[in-house]
Amino acid sequence: MTTPPLSPGLKPGELRPWSAMLLSILLVASTTASAAALIVTLTRHKTTPAHIFTTAQIDAAQRSLCERFKLAGHASHASSSGPDMDAGLTYTAFTNGAMILETAIIDPALTPQFREGANAVALAYLYQSTLAFAPAEKYSTGMDDLYSKIDALDEMCTAYIARG
C-alpha cells in the first residue's frame, strides 16, 4: 500500500506556485521593513550630553579626560624622545597612553568634541606604537601626525581649564 502524494502533480521538493509567490512577498516586506528601520535610526535626532547630563557631570568627564591626557602624554614623551630611546619601552608607552585615553573616552557624559579628539590621539598612539621598530623616517612622520592630534586635544583641554 502506497500513500497518495500530498499534492497531485508535484514532484518531491517542488513548491506550489503560490508558495513561491508568498516567499517573494515576505522577502520584499522584510527588506522594506529593514530599510525603513535603518532610515529611522540614521535620521533620528541624536541627543548630546548637554541634554542628558548635568553641567557638573559634563565638567567632571572633561576634567578627567584632560587629566588622563596629561598623564598619557608624560608617559609617552618620556619613553619616546631623547637619544636613549628604547623601541620596546616606546611601544609600551604608546600602547599604555592609548589605553589611558580609551578609559576616559567611555564616560558617557563626555562631549562629542572631546571624545573625538581623545579618540584621534589614542588611535595615533596605537599607530605610533606599531612604528616603534620602524625606520627612523617612518617613525618621524608618524610622530608629526601624533603631535598634530596631541596639539588639537591640548588646545581643547587648555581652553577648558582656562574657562574653569
N, C-alpha and C positions, 0 to 999 in steps of 0.2 A: 504494500500500500504506500503510495507516494502522496506527499502533501501538495495541495494545489499551490501555484505561485501566488504571492501576495498581490501582485498586480499583473493581470494578464497582459502579455505582450512586452514586458520589460525583462531584460536580462539581469542577472545579479550584478550589482554595482552601478547600474544605471539609475539616474534620477528622473523623477517625474518632471515634466516640463514646468509645472507650476512651482516646484520646489527650487529649481534653479532661479526662477524669477524672484521668489521670496528671498533667497540668499542675496541676490543682487540688490534688492530694495533695502535689506538690512545693512548691507555693506555701505551703500550710499548714505543711509540715515546715520550710521555710526561715524562715518567720515565727516559728515556735515556737523554733527554734534561736537566732535573733537575739534574741528576748525573753529566753531563758534566759541568753545571754551577757551581755546588759545587766544583768540582775538580779545575776548573779555579780560583775560589775565594780562595781556600785554598793554591794554589801553586803560586798565583800572587806575584810578588816581592813587599814586603812591604817597603814603604819609611820610613825613620827615620826622626825625626825633623831636623837633620842636612841638609837634602836635601830640606826641605820646608821653614824653618825659618832661620832668620839671627842669627849670634852668639850672638848679643845683646839681641834678643828675648829669646833665649835659656837660656842665663845667667840670665835675669830678671825672668824667670819662676823658675829656680833653686834657685835663691836668695829668691824669695817669698816663695817657699816651705820650705826652711830651716828656714826662719823667723817664719813661721806659725808652723813648727815643734817645734821650741824652745818655742813658746807661748803655744802650746798644752801640751808640756812636763812640763812646770812650773805649769800650772793649775792642771794637773793631779797629779803631785808629791805632791803638797801642800795639796790636799784633800785625797790622798790615803796612806799616810805614817804617822807614829807617833802614839803615844798612844791614842790620842783623835780622831782617825779616825771614821767618821760617814758614815755608809753604804749608806745613801741617797745622801750625798754630793759626795761620791766616785763614785756612779753610774752616777750622773750628770756630774762630771768632766771627766770621761772616755768617756761618750757619746759626750760631747762637744769637747773633744780632737779629737775624730774620725771625727766629723763634720768639725772641723777646717782643718784637713788634707784633707778631701774629697773636700773641696772648692779649695784647692791648686792643687789637682790631676787633676782636669778638664782642666787645662791650656794645650792647645794642643802643645805648644812649649816645654813642659817638656820632657826630655829624658826618654826612657822606664826604664832605671835603677832606676832613681829617682822615677818615677811613681810607679813601683813595690814595691820599698822599703817603700814608704809612704803608699801605699795601705795595705801592710802587717802590718804596725804599726796601721793604722786605724782599720783594722779588729781585731787586738789583743786588741785594746782599747775597741771595742764593745763587744768582748768576755769577757774581764775582767769586763766590766760593769755588765754583767749578773752574775758574781761571787761575786759581792759586798755583797750579802746577804748569800753567801755560807759558809760552814765550813772553818775554818782558813787554813787547809791543802790544800784544793782545791784552795782557793784563792791564797795561796803562790805559788803553782805550776803554776797557770795562770800568776802570776807576773813574774816568772822566764822566761816564754816564751815571755811575753811582753818585758822584759828587753833585751832579746837577739835581738828582732826585733828593739827595740829602739837603741841599740848599733850599729847595722848594718847601720841604716839610719844616726845616728850621725857620724859615720866614713865617710860616703859619704859627708855629709854636711861640716864636718871639713876639709876634703880634698878639697872640692870645695872652701871654704873660704880661705884656705891656698894658693891655686892656684891663687886666686884672682884677 
